[in-house]
Amino acid sequence: MARNPQEYVPGNQEAPVKLTSLADMLQWAQNWARSRSVWPLGYGLACCAIEMIAAAQAHYDLSRFGSEVFRSSPRQADLMIVAGTVCVKMGPRLRLLWEQMPDPKWVLSMGQCANSGGEFYDSYYTVQGVDTIVPVDVYVPGCPPRPEQLIEGLLKLREKILKQGLKIQGETD
């Protein structure tokens, strides 16, 4: 895996896949296309949101990884990036946004506050991890995580999407 966006070389991260039928080939092609055209919905709540916005600027260029523009409607997105502290009162709204997203959908938890409550873990009003509200696919650690870490998380999500429903060589049934 690339340590930073400049080291990323397309095609080096994919493991060999057994394609034994036409259905497997079509599934692989669909997963490949999905993994390279993720449409994120930014749910920015704190300082992590500033880093998320910075990652979308020209210096880091998220568009080369398929995440062109942050969507403002959950009905147009397939990835929710939760960046920052989630309060108890925000939980139902977060769940509603996740339910409005079309399938297939993924969630990326960005920063220690979203992952586990962070600095405010002992507060009565802080959710102890966004995974208690919605299922999380990728966790990005840090306080706040740098844009390079967010890009690394998106590349991990890309690998996960590519492998959905396929048999990887060397894995047993």
N, C-alpha and C positions, 0 to 999 in steps of 0.2 A: 504494500500500500504506500502511496506517496506521502512524504512527510509534509509537504506544502504544495500549494496549487501549481507552482512552476515545475515540480517534478512529475506531475501526472502525465502518463502516456496512455492514450486510449488503447484498450485491448489487452493490457498487461494484467488486469485484475481478475479476469474471468477464469474460473476453473472449467476444465473440460466437462461437457454435458453429454449424456447418452441420449441420442435422438433415434429412437427405434421405430417410430411411426410418423405418418404425416401429421397426426394430431400433436405429437411431441414437438415437431418442427414448427407448427403454427403457434403452439403455446410459447415456445422459446422466442419466436419472432415478436409475439405480442408483449412478452415480458421485456424483451430488449428495447422495444419502442417505448414502453411505459417507463423503464428505468432511465431513459434519456430525455424524457419530457415531463418532469415532475412540476406541477403547478402548486406553489406553496401559498398557504394562507398564514400570514403573520399574526400571531396573537402575542404582541409585545406588551409586557407589563412593567418592566423596570429597566435597569442598566443593560441587561442582556439584549434588549430590543435595539439599543444603540449599536451594539456590535452586529446584530442581525442586519440592520440597515446598512452599516458599513460594508458588510460582505456583499451587498447587492450593488455597490458602486463600481465604477470602471476599474479601479485598482485591482480588485479581486475577480470581477467579471463572472458572476454566477451563470450567465447565459451560456458559457461554454460547457457547463455541466447540465444544461437542460432546464434550469430554473430561471426562466427569462424575467418574469414580472411577478411580484407579489400580488395575489388576487385579493380583492376587497369583499368578495362574496364567497361563502362556503360552497355554494352550488357550482362554482367554477374551479374549485381547488381539489386536489387529491392528497395534499400533504399539509398538515397543520404543524407549525413550528411554535411551540409554547416556550416563550422566552421571558422568564422572570417569576416573581413571587405570585402564587395563586392563593387568593383569600377564599374563605369558606363561601362567602356571598357570590363569588365569581364561578364557583363550581357548576351550578346548574346551567349558567350561560355557556360555559366551555363545553359541557356535555351536549347542549342544544346545537351549538355550532358543529360539533363533531358528527352528530346525527344528521345534519343537513348536508353533509358532504356526500357526493356519490361514491359508490363502491367501484373499484378498490380504493381504500384510503389508508393513509399512514400518519403517524404522529412522531415528531421528533421533539424530545424534551431538551431544552437548551439552558444550561446553567445549574448551579447547585440549588438555587431556590426552587426551580421547577422540578428538579430531580428528587430532592429530599427535604425541602423546606429551607435549606441553606442556613443563613445567619439567623433566620427567624424560626428555626425548627421548634423552639420551646414556647412559641406564642400560641395562645388559644384560638386565634383566628386564621392561622396559616395552614394550608393544606400540606400534609407531610408527603409530598410527591404527587405529581400530576397523574401518575399511574393508578391512583386510587379513584380517579374520575373517568379517564379514558385509557384504552390500551396503548402503551408506548412501544414503538418499534426500535428507536435508536435514542440513546442517552448521550448528550455532549456535556462532559464535565467542565468545570471552571467557574470562576467568579470575578468578572464575567468571562466567558470563553472568547478567545480571539476569533476573528473571522476565518482564519485558517482551520480552526477546530470545527467550526460550523461546516465548512466545505468538506472536511474529513468525514463528518457525520453524514453529509449528503452522499458521499461516495460509499460509505458503509450501507446506507439505505439503498443505493443503486445495486450493490451486490445482493442485498436481501431480495429486492424486487426481481432481479434476474433469475434467482434460484427458486422462486415460488412455483410449486407444483412440478418441479423437474427432478430427475435423479442425477446426482453428481457422480462422476466416475470415482470409484474407490469407496463409496458409501454403500452400506448394506441395507437391504429392505427392512 
